[in-house]
Amino acid sequence: MYRRYVNVLRSPPHTDGTPGSTRESRHDHRRLARAARRYPRPGRRRGTVEVYGLKRHFDSGAAHLLGELVTQVHPQFDLEAYVTEVGALVPPLELKDRVRVFSDGLRSRLPEDYPQALATLLSILGEELAEGDGMFTTSWYLMPVARFVEDHGLGHPEISLDAIEQITRRHTGEYAIRPYLDQHHEITMERVRTWAGSPSLNVRRLASEGIRPRLPWARTLHRFVQDPTPVLGVLEALRSDPSPYVRKSVANNLNDIARDHPDAVLDVLERWAAESPTPETEWISRHALRVLVKNGGQRALALSGVTGGEHVRADRLVLSPATIRLGESVTLRAEIRNTDRHAHTVAIDYVVHHVRNNGRTLPKVFKLASVELGPGESRVVEKRHPVREITTRRYYPGTHVIDLQVNGRVVATDEFDLVR
């Protein structure tokens, strides 16, 4: 597969005669972008990178691509040995370990002097990405460069933080920054506060995403789990950010914090609603409160603009079919009605009590709809729920209970049987 991928890179670059010149570098990166488009792009599901699809890209073909790019600026780089080593080591590994193999192979073949080796890698980064464009699709091949800084740069925090900023303009530095927050906390947080005011939306996003206490795929930042005050201070500068890409990160960060410190997040969002009643801040608040709204917290519900859950009734929840097999779907259907003389906007969720392998159950809340009901109005709500295994969830045979809840209050229950 990778032959047609790397053949594009094997054609000689157009240069102005100066090795490593800007014209040559820009041309090489244009050729790299065209080559990357020929290579099957990592898949997405619901806006999230599919880990296994991305994992498969880090093979000997990708090693050839990245290694040849390094060779163009550092001719002493042993490309053949690099490709052979990566190809031998990565097949049994998962994504993060594959990226580590790529990174360690770069470290052993670049100059021993870290600043010199880092400068070599920074020279291959290419042009800055547009908003949210291609972090894990177009520029996925830069993951080992970020990992290089993460694993090998802690002895040089200042230039490594400079590098993380440059990397995040083309890919992301949200994982590379984590050990610096642990081992060089004050220096790194000072840099993060500066990034929050950057003209680059990619860098502003890093200021939030890099300090998320529970960032997926990353080490937990336990100091921020215990005390999120420094994180909340950074987010103040981003509460009305014009970029949806940045605002989504801010909302996800607050949602992380709300799992451990719900009152602290509610205090912040209530103050923001009073001080900064903009559409941007309202969007952040609504998306940051996902977990708290699902749990039925009254302050969270009020901030989200939902009311009157106590006046809403459900005329029986019906699940069909009553028995399914793995890979099939169950349909939820219920009629809800507002018994009040006033209109209300309500948040409707459903809770699946998944049967575990020990016979116990584990509840998981899913969003169904937000509905505005006039005085005395009834509405039929329906949702098809697929029962299929994903990387984070396995299903076991047995009776699965589903609760329908309105504004966090259970109003109806039914069940279905999952059989082999």
Helices and strands as residue ranges (DSSP letters): H 2-10, H 22-38, E 44-45, E 48-49, H 51-55, H 60-73, H 79-89, H 95-109, H 114-122, G 140-142, H 143-152, H 157-168, H 178-183, H 185-195, H 201-209, H 222-226, H 229-236, H 244-260, H 262-275, H 279-288, H 290-294, H 298-303, G 309-311, E 312-320, E 323-325, E 329-338, E 344-355, E 361-373, E 378-386, E 398-406, E 409-419
